[in-house]
């Protein structure tokens, strides 16, 4: 299958699309990009029309202001511009998962199913401070300065020991991100508090998370599953923040029944 590149009419939103079938929209994490889903993309595209939206500052998508409402409006425009059906499956990892959750709360009629992969509805003080530190380092020395931090947040120590190239790979991804958009996203995650609104989620919801996730620890994921009506949680043993990248086969098995793969 061939991946098509999509652009909004004004060129401010970009995405990639592959496959035919029910719409499946993917929102990537802050410390990765859409390519983190490459290992599972062929399997998903065999049944779904997969649209990977580039969040603000990634792969040509233009920055927006730093509130969660602004990013949700960005995603709504992407849905409209790219003809996303109202029964779509919406999947998000990390930052993209927080945005997906906020979108499902704000636009319950646009989401048929919700898959949240290592996601927080809001961060405790220590988590907020981590985003402040990253933002300050980026302001002072650019995105390359947080490659080590990013790698340790995305992956766990055993994975990094077995894949020492991961840090250079994170640096290559980070250097392609607009630093203004990255800092705005950090502020979005500092300010976001979706916990009070979790009971408003209407879409059937699956929460998948890595046992060893340092960026959004298991307790933040299980909190979502506990407060979203009817939600179910699946823990991936020995996995970090980005299961599609680290354990693609196990990730597909974890979501397969839920999405109807």
ABEGO torsion letter per residue (X at the ends): XBBBBBBBAAGABBBBBBEBEBBBBBBBBAABBAAAAAAAAAAAAAABBBBBBBBBGBGGBBBBBABAAAAAAAAAAAAAAAGBBAABBBBBBEAAAAAAAAAAAABAAABABBBBBGBBABBBAAAAAAAAAAAAAAAAAEAAAAAAAAAAAABBAAAAAABAAAAAAAAAAAAABBAAAAAAAAAAAAABBAAAAAAABABBBBBBBBAABAABBAAAAAAAAAABBGBBBBBBBGBBABAAAABAAAAAAAAAAAAGX
